[in-house]
């Protein structure tokens, strides 16, 4: 696609969104939409502005972001370590694989109430949820990444005299990086899901807590405002992860 | 330099090679021809310890680290630059970084890849990737060079050119070579001795033919030498006679 064609598409999409918002606003104004269920965009914007302007939002955003980031880092670390361990040791693979397959098959957010009982309503429980969501995903990325490493490269490095440590550095780690980065955006999304759902279940701070509050008070405008804020935040993180991906996989886009 | 005796190889119980004997003397260029699937590659894999034989011995009078193996495909590390790929074996040998850089650069220049050091393999043509693979192996200055149909994937002109460059290098350095190929004319034109491997299963060495063409050789001129015709005919007959599933005796 040419640059102008792409810009054109962007402009058309922006216009479509504006039209939708305008229609929604007018329908609310003329009374065809019940503002109790579907508050007009202007009302939602008003709530968002209040949240930002009086500084209410920041402690909650901070709480969620800390849980999500820490969960992302811990989940990545745990997934990478366990994935490597399982791929390099058949005994560990037999122990880990069934557990991981089970954890992968269930919607892992159902563990949230259990974490609250075990770890309380503070940071620990939502961190645990975010971590396990990410760790299971990354475990399979690493485990499969190593199992499906290009054997020709392994043989090449061996005939050049490379032992286990050279193979890990030159072949396994870079191949696994490809797989992990391929799942990185999903992992960012999962980390946020874990943090927000953890807060939603039981907490005293965070965007999930605010959402829960908005829902229990039937405040649709606040609910929609929070959903938009969370979406915007995740989109920013996606853009950042894309930049990271491009940097680390420069060799691939260089073709 | 290399003596293989009584070699037997099988994959998952299916016999491939049986009783293979062959010898490559120091400074000799040997070729191994045979039908596809007869186990030519397996012999090279046993020599480089990538494959465990069922029976038989491999006698090498050098450490296996001094054996260079040029594979059929040109799989290079896609995430490393051309320079890093060429330097890989040198770094594995823990040479000082300055020596690694100097040697890698020299081999890149020798193989006409001077300006390509910072590129990634995905940015090169098939012929250029093959040159990188050659540089990667030759940079280690192997005493014995094993080649597994290394130029099969290249177009005819590039193939001729790279073969000639490699041949010049081998002759100048008196390198010992074992080349696996199914191109009979190529085998004759570059080698001092051609081994014929029969059809599998249980393939074994059928015949050994010395090639009396003076060196240095030119890949195209050597093919016109009077010794080539008769030898080509005998190889052809050997391979047609070799018992095979396609030509089973009635």
Interface residues (C-beta under 8 A of the other chain):
Chain A: X150 X152 X153 X155 X156 X157 X158 X159 X160 X161 X162 X166 X170 X171 X174 X177 X251 X252 X254 X255
Chain B: X48 X50 X65 X67 X68 X69 X71 X73 X75 X76 X77 X78 X79 X80 X81 X88 X89 X92 X93 X119 X120 X122 X123 X136 X137 X140
